[in-house]
Amino acid sequence: MLFTTDTPQAPDTTDTRCGVRREVFAGALAMAPFVVGYAPFALIVGSILGESTHTGPGLAATWLLYGGSVHLAVLRLFEEGAGLAAIVLTGLLVNLRLLLYSATLAPLWRDQRPGFLAVAGALLVEPSWSLAQARHERPGSARDRRVHYLAAALTLWVCWSGLVLVGMLAGARLSNVPSVDLAVPICLLAVVTPSLRQRPGAAAAASGAAVAVVARGLPAGTSVLLAVGAGLVAAHLADRGTS
């Protein structure tokens, strides 16, 4: 009687490593246009921070708040000597839109790990939210989507932080550039232009812009919140109309 012993084979991890590298590269590449679009905004935030009398808290806000609009709003209140309650409330109002983004991603990330969800939430802003939705529409495993999102979101986080620091070092030299007032609208337009090709994106942009103009005299953060809400409602109605 013959006995054969099969030697256990180690799992082949080549495909796994290749898949991870592919998603890392794809995520970073997908975020690159957003980095270019946000670069002027980050530099301006940094230049304003460099001239601020609250450089320490302002620099910490780059990572703690992680958003140009809320960063500028909070920094302005610091400079005006506003109370802590008003500053915190303003930060919450401006970043309240992130709860809406989280709610739309929650069903897509139902099978993801808790650790990933915690990190993903900290890195969630408009571009990472957009890319997460786009990646979910393509074939792939939960791991593929997780790696893709982290690569994209970390790319923006690192580049944004670095550009804010560059703007901070440039200081007044950057803020004195004649075209600085046009830089933020232009860079934000570059970011949202791709979505304008679709009816929901165009409806959201038009509605949000109109509400922002009408509500511009309201307390800090309120106009942003109302504009975001109007944009989401308009996008939803437009999407239902085309489906």
Secondary structure, 3 states (H helix, E strand, C coil): CCCCCCCCCCCCCHHHHHHHHHHHHHHHHHHHHHHHHHHHHHHHHHHHHHCCCCHHHHHHHHHHCCCHHHHHHHHHHHHCCCCHHHHHHHHHHHHCHHHHHHHHHCCCCCCCCHHHHHHHHHCCCHHHHHHHHHHHCCCCCHHHHHHHHHHHHHHHHHHHHHHHHHHHHHCHHHHCCCCHHHHHHHHHHHHHHHHHHCHHHHHHHHHHHHHHHHCCCCCCCHHHHHHHHHHHHHHHHHHHHHC
